[in-house]
């Protein structure tokens, strides 16, 4: 009987240790969302349409307000098509914030195009089939301040 108890305790301990190791080895949701948003940021910066396809849901849309105060809606396919493979840009991007609950997330990023504009991007992401995808991007921009243009 004692051997049976020891065997059962040993099996329980192994199961708990294995589950703990799996949790520690898996990436956190924040890390996964960060990777998705960085696929967008770096994919546009280095000219890698495949990274954009990895980050975006195939039916994603982009939204912005035009200079004439109307809504601009573009398809993701149109956006990705304008990114030329291997054509690097001088865009500098960073993630400002991420918030998520279960399988829905929002992220905010800033993209600086030196001597031109600073874009603020807002992403809506969902997790399905095991990975996070950007399903919507809304953005706005402002001019780079004149005193920073020469840097």
Buried (B, 14 or more C-beta within 10 A) or exposed (E): EEEEEEEEEEEEEEEEEEEEEEEEEEEEBEEBBBBBBBBBBBBBBBBBBEBBBBBBBEEBBBBBEEEEEEEEEBEBEEBBEEBEEEEEEEBEBEBEEBEBEEEEBBBBBBBBBBEEBBBBBBBBBBBEEEEBBBBBBBBEBEEBEEEEEEE
